[in-house]
């Protein structure tokens, strides 16, 4: 199972990772970070394959992917 | 477990100041990845511009020289001539390169200076508050063209990649976008080609990135990303406009 880590304090909640995910496994959640943005996280029933397209598209380089 | 994606070494571990959804961050990361790929970190000098990319010296773990507005190509020319063993690139926005610095950019290309220009086109002056740039699309409302750009008054958006491909000294000129993963992968390949052109001492290389500016376009990040596809790519076609073969040495 791949592991995806979001550095939540750096996330600005832009949602480009949500658009990039081919499995629709990322959502913008309800959690706020200290900057006041709602941050991206894996969906509860994620089907992540570890393709890392979310990390490629993230403008703030907050996503790290292990496979 | 193997890490399949991590922050490039040339990119310092600090948060970006860019607005949510701005493509500058993606382009910064691509440049840092290319610097790492060719192991250039210790011998790279960047001439930064004025604009949203002005804080490059905070984000990149390389030497960066700040230039007067628009004159990054002239500063890079001086650096490259004084230190020909260094890898020298500039990172400029459209207000910087296409408006104030167009003379420096065109003449650096025409002289075939062995530098790389990374040009970020978001059709607007970003940092100063969304004024009209030479690349602003027809009909686009900005703070200095509140009723939309009209070609009878302000002319047409300028296509820099095509313009610079016309000069004899240019060895490589291309336009890419980073709005979708597919375009982004293509952009990475093209950027590597531009770096290789300079490493082979072939002359001037130029890569134009189409970027979104959600704040000044008054859109969400998602809408701005879509606008790159719907409005910008039809007018600013993606592709490589000039590529000298590997045997063509100036």
Interface residues (C-beta under 8 A of the other chain):
Chain A: X2 X3 X9 X10 X12 X13 X14 X15 X16 X19 X20 X37 X50 X52 X53 X55 X56 X57 X58 X59 X60 X61 X63 X64 X65 X66 X67
Chain B: X1 X2 X3 X4 X5 X6 X7 X11 X15 X16 X18 X19 X20 X21 X22 X23 X24 X25 X26 X29 X178 X180 X181 X184 X185 X214 X220 X221 X222 X225
